[in-house]
């Protein structure tokens, strides 16, 4: 159920137009822009986490997909399945990341999934998992796993609380696929 309506881009103020830019095809942007101040804070942080990450694309997608699944979120999880395919991942891998199990998972994948599960359940990565991840990741990357997991828990809070719906038409969804090419 939609609680906060997606604004029609034709009704955007000049400030809203400047903030949203080319992302008008995303329901998420069209809902969040109802609060330009929060949009201007949250979306650049999100973009930095995704586009500016020091994590490999595969690992980034594991964190995004698993956290969204744990939170029972649909909107962003659907988007990240598309983005994951654009990153070269196949459906078996994507499903394994979401479910947290499967033959497509490597030992390293399982460590990232364990970190996600611990962050969701305990709000911290356990010592044993931290030690295993620390052998593979830099301090910056370790921090990014936590930031990314927290960001996608926040995304679930936003999309579910505001009632953000999937893009209603094929044209909008295809625009998402074009955007994913840039991710």
Number of C-alpha atoms within 10 A of each C-alpha: 9 13 12 15 15 21 17 12 15 8 9 15 12 8 12 21 17 12 18 21 9 12 16 19 20 20 22 22 21 23 23 24 25 16 11 17 13 11 19 17 10 14 16 12 13 16 12 10 18 18 11 11 16 16 18 9 17 16 16 20 25 26 25 27 31 27 29 25 19 17 17 14 20 17 20 21 21 14 18 19 20 20 22 24 17 17 16 11 16 13 14 13 22 23 16 20 27 23 14 21 14 14 8 14 17 11 8 13 20 18 17 25 26 18 24 28 20 15 19 18 11 10 14 14 22 13 9 11 16 17 11 13 19 13 8 11 15 13 10 11 17 17 11 18 26 17 14 21 25 19 18 22 21 15 22 23 16 16 23 19 13 18 18 24 19 17 18 9 9 9 11 16 17 13 17 18 17 13 17 17 13 10 15
